[in-house]
Amino acid sequence: MEKRGAKYHRERLGEALREEIETIVEGELADPRIGLVNVSSVLLAEDSRSARIFVVVEGDDDEAESTLEGLTAAIGFIRSEVADRLHLRRPPELYFQLDRSQKYQGRIEELLGRSKKRRR
């Protein structure tokens, strides 16, 4: 079982990582493959050695895939910048993943709306 202080530290580190990575992606990456990206959340492993970064990409699936390729190519730069800005001796390994929860939520709301109309 994880200690409360360690869990709190991991949550704070995750939020700091999210803010810094979003700042880096928005303003400092010049890769033409990277489109409009928002970092929705960061999920840190219990030992804080790896982090899964969930990103929301504006556009279709082709744009999302090319943006993911650009972000994956820039992992080294992003990781070193995060280490410098947050004063981390060992920054976590970064893994980017598309966050499709908003699309799923929209689809579920659409289906619920249809079922309500049928009941009336």
TITI-970943 format. One record per atom (N, C-alpha, C, CB): x, y, z; residue in one letter. Coordinates in steps of 0.1 Angstrom, whole numbers, plus 5000, padded with zeros to 4 digits. Glycine has a CB too. Example, Ala and Ser with C-alpha at 12.3 -4.5 7.8 and 13.67 -1.06 7.14 Angstrom:
% residues 2
513249435078A/512349555078A/513249675078A/511349555090A/512849785071S/513749895071S/512950005079S/514149945057S/
***
This chain:
% residues 120
500849885000M/500050005000M/500950125000M/499050005012M/500550224992E/501350344990E/501050445001E/501050404977E/502150515006K/501950615016K/501250735011K/503350655022K/500550805020R/499750915015R/500651025010R/498850965027R/501751055016G/502651155012G/503251124998G/503851175021G/503551004995A/504050964982A/503050984971A/504550814982A/501750944974K/500750964965K/500451114962K/499450894970K/500551194972Y/500351334970Y/501451394962Y/500251404984Y/502651354964H/503851394957H/503751354942H/505151344962H/503251234940R/503151184926R/502051264918R/502751034925R/500951304925E/499851384919E/500351524916E/498651394928E/501151584925R/501651714922R/502651714911R/502351774935R/503551614910L/504451594900L/503751574886L/505451484902L/502751494886G/501951474874G/501351604869G/500851374876G/500851684878E/500251814873E/501251904868E/499451874885E/502451914875A/503551994870A/504051944857A/504651994881A/504151814855L/504551764842L/503551804831L/504651614843L/502251794834R/501251824824R/501351974820R/499851804830R/501552064829E/501652204826E/502952234818E/501652284839E/504052174822E/505252204815E/505252144801E/506452154823E/504752024799I/504751954786I/503852034777I/504351804787I/502752074782E/501752154774E/502452284769E/500452184781E/503152354778T/503852474774T/504952444763T/504552534786T/505652344765I/506752304755I/506152274742I/507552184760I/505052194742V/504452144729V/503752264722V/503352044732V/503152354729E/502552474723E/503452574717E/501652544733E/504652594724G/505452704720G/506852674715G/505552794730G/507452564718E/508852544715E/509152434705E/509452514728E/508152354701L/508452254691L/508052304677L/507552124694L/509052294668A/508852354654A/508652244644A/510152434650A/508252124648D/507952014639D/506652044632D/507851874647D/506652044618P/505452064611P/504351954612P/505752084596P/504751834617R/503851734619R/502851754631R/504551594621R/503351834640I/502551854652I/501551964650I/503451894664I/500251924652G/499152024650G/498752084663G/497951954643G/497452114664L/496852164676L/496752054687L/495552234674L/497452064698V/497551964708V/497252014721V/498851894708V/496451944729N/496251984743N/496551854751N/494752024746N/497351874762V/497651774771V/496551764781V/499051794778V/495751654780S/494651634789S/494951584803S/493551544783S/495851484804S/496251434817S/497651364816S/495251344822S/498251344827V/499451274828V/499251164839V/500651364832V/499551044835L/499450924844L/500850874848L/498550814839L/501250904860L/502650854864L/502550714870L/503150954875L/503550634868A/503650504874A/503950524889A/504850424867A/503750424897E/503850434911E/505350474915E/503550304918E/506250424908D/507650464911D/508150584904D/508550344907D/507250654896S/507550784889S/508650774879S/507850884899S/508850654874R/509950634864R/509350644850R/510650504866R/508050634848S/507450644835S/506150724836S/507250504828S/505850794826A/504650874825A/503950854812A/504951024828A/502650834813R/501850824800R/501150964799R/500850704801R/501351024788I/500851164785I/499651144776I/501851264780I/498451184780F/497251174771F/497051304765F/496051134780F/497051304751V/496851424744V/495651424735V/498151444735V/494951544734V/493851554725V/494251634713V/492651634733V/494051584701V/494551644689V/493351684681V/495451544681V/493351814677E/492251864668E/492451814654E/492252024669E/491451764648G/491551724634G/491151574633G/492951734629G/491451524621D/491051384618D/492051284623D/490751364603D/491851154620D/492751054625D/494151064618D/492150914622D/494251104606D/495551114599D/496351224606D/495351144584D/495751334609E/496451444616E/496851404630E/495551564617E/496051324636A/496351274650A/497551184649A/495151204656A/497651094640E/498751004638E/500051074635E/498450894628E/500051174626S/501251244623S/501651334635S/501051334611S/500751384643T/501051464655T/501751374665T/499851524660T/501151254666L/501751154676L/503151114672L/500851034677L/503451104659E/504751074654E/505751184657E/504751044639E/505251314655G/506051424658G/506451434673G/505451554653G/505451414681L/505651414696L/506551304700L/504351404703L/506451184694T/507351074698T/508751104693T/506850944691T/508951174682A/510251214678A/510951314687A/510251264663A/510051394694A/510551504702A/510651464717A/509751624701A/510551334720I/510551294734I/511851334741I/510251144735I/512951314735G/514251344741G/514351494745G/515351304732G/513951574736F/513951724739F/513051754750F/513651804726F/511751704749I/510751734759I/511251684773I/509451674756I/511851564773R/512251514786R/513351594792R/512751364784R/514351634784S/515451714789S/514951854794S/516551734779S/513951914787E/513452044791E/512652034804E/512552094780E/511851924805V/511151904818V/512051884829V/510251774816V/513151804827A/514151784838A/514751924842A/515251694833A/515052004833D/515652134836D/514652224844D/516152204824D/513452234839R/512452324844R/511952284858R/511352334835R/511852154860L/511252104873L/512352054882L/510351994870L/513652074878H/514852034886H/514751884890H/514952124898H/514551804880L/514451654883L/515751594879L/513251594875L/516251514888R/517551434885R/517251334875R/518051374899R/516151254877R/515751154867R/514351174862R/515951014874R/514251244851P/512851264846P/512251134841P/512851364834P/510951114842P/510350994838P/510350974823P/508850994843P/510350844819E/510250814805E/508850854800E/510450654802E/508750914789L/507550974784L/506950884773L/507651114779L/505650864774Y/504950784764Y/503650864760Y/504550634768Y/503550904748F/502350984743F/501250884738F/502751084732F/500050924742Q/498850844738Q/497750934735Q/498550734749Q/496950904725L/495750984721L/494650964732L/495250944707L/494051074736D/492951064745D/491651084737D/493051184756D/490950974736R/489750974728R/488450974737R/489650844719R/488651004750S/487551004759S/486451104755S/487951034773S/486851224749Q/485851324746Q/484951274734Q/486551454742Q/485551204725K/484851144714K/483851044719K/485751084703K/484350954728Y/483450854734Y/482350914741Y/484250764743Y/482651024749Q/481551094756Q/480551154747Q/482251204765Q/480951214736G/480051274727G/479151164721G/480751344716G/479651054717R/478950944711R/477950884721R/479850824707R/478350874734I/477350824744I/476250914746I/478150794757I/476551044747E/475451144748E/474551144737E/476051284750E/475051124725E/474251114713E/473250994714E/475051104700E/473750884718L/472950764719L/471950774730L/473850644722L/472350844741L/471350864752L/470250954747L/472050914764L/470551054740G/469551154734G/468651084725G/470251264727G/469150994717R/468250914708R/467250824716R/469050824699R/467750764727S/466950674734S/465850754742S/467750584744S/466150874746K/465150954753K/464050994743K/465751084759K/464451024730K/463451064720K/462450944717K/464151114708K/463050824717R/462150714714R/461150684725R/463050584712R/461550714738R/460650684749R/459450784749R/461350704762R/459550894743R/458450994743R/457450964733R/458951134741R/
***
